[in-house]
Amino acid sequence: MAKKQDYTQLAKEVVEAVGGKENIISVTNCMTRLRFVLKDDNIPSEEQVKAIKGVKGVMNKGGQYQVIIGTHVCEVIKDVKMVAGLGDEAPVKTDDGKKDTLFNRFFKTISGCIMPMIGPMIAGGILKGILTIFVTVGMLTKDSGTYQLLYAAADALLYFMPIVVGFSAGKVFGCNPYVTATIGAALVYPSLVTAVSGETALTFLGLPITAATYSNTLFPILLASYVASLIEKGAKRIVPQMIQLMMVPLIVLAITVPLSWLAIGPVMNMVSEVLSSTVLGIFNFSPLLGGILFGAFWQLMVLLGLHAAFVPVLINNIVTLGADPINAVLGLTVWALAGVSLGYALKVKDAEKRAVGFSGMASCLCGVTEPTIYTIALPQIKCFAAAWIGGGISGGILAALGAKMYSMGGDGLFRIPSMINPAGMDISFYGFIACALVAFGVAAALSYILADPNK
């Protein structure tokens, strides 16, 4: 059995470089980065952090100080939390007492509420695609027990999203996460959902309850959890401490659940529909142009560390509309960078650099682009331009074909199952594969031509 690598020294150096544990409000991670929320992000020296062995780069964007580690970041963060004295159950603070921009506050909130569920959400999307393939080729039928059990595993997180997001939002807003998860559960409570959708209108204290379904929704529970946090704080100021354990949750639930059904839910559903319609309206105004721009420059957003700010919009498109043409295009940018890695690997003469290129290609095909960006694309900006061109051409073609992504999935090879229409394979699936090969081939050829073999 391979010995588990010790990242304690790396963690100590990183924590010290970002200003010590007293400067750290919270730390989370994505696939390759430690994402710090710092009390003062002017304290860290970028050069000092970059000089640490094991650190691949630094970004200070979107209210987060991002230290790029690599795909083993999920192991590193354990030691970072230990060194910084942060437990896994500690609340994710978003207000450190200093003024912050509205965008940064929004970014921190969305990251804290949504990022923890991205992994299982992607897994569910991949599983849905695999099930569709099995049904298409006749290996399974939709009424079989095997299909239904696996589909439940794939769809459960989306269906019960208000509960899962409610729990995360409770941590982010600094209130009882089990109470906010209960509020989410009340939004999808089966008998209540059936009652409000019945022929006889349901009322609460004489006020009509709008017929709605909140499964697969994101924004209603976010606002409801924020409101619950305000009510909880107010209740704790007036309820004697000896009975707060039971009385505070009672007050929060008794106020927030009816308010969510009467006002918060309907209003946020409207906001959700407007948001999706606006974003898709801009994209659909010229699918070709939109595909070119998103296909070419999405990885710049990844480079700047701002891509997570788009996650709620992309998730919202999937859960409200059932498909998303924008995310379909974004998946091609990963294939373009994989092509850049291959072109670079074939051009350079040095064996170590060639290994970097091939490993970067493998990483991209598994959905992680940072190694290629920081070891190849940035040092040789012409190679990055090759990725922009490959992604832009393929993105324009795919968007013009009208392809859509039908579930949240991974990137690279893992994106393919998400392009399968539940009704059957169509242009979204075949078009994506063809355009992925275009992105890969164009970027590889240009990278081979433009790469400097001596760098």
Secondary structure, DSSP 4 states (H G I P E B T S, - for coil): -PPPPP-HHHHHHHHHHTT-GGGEEEEEE-SSEEEEEES-TTSS-HHHHHTSTT--EEEEETTEEEEE--TTHHHHHHHHHHHHT--TTS------SS---HHHHHHHHHHHHHGGGHHHHHHHHHHHHHHHHHHHTTS--TTSHHHHHHHHHHHHHHHTHHHHHHHHHHHHTTS-HHHHHHHHHHHT-HHHHHHHTSSSPPEETTEEPPP---TT-SHHHHHHHHHHHHHHHHHHHHS-GGGHHHHHHHHHHHHHHHHIIIIIHHHHHHHHHHHHHHHHHHHHHSHHHHHHHHHHHHHHHHHHT-GGGGHHHHHHHHHHHS-BHHHHHHHHHHHHHHHHHHHHHHH---HHHHHHHHHHHHHHHTT--HHHIIIIITTSHHHHHHHHHHHHHHHHHHHHHT--B-S---SGGGGGGGGS-TT---HHHHHHHHHHHHHHHHHHHHHHHH--TT-
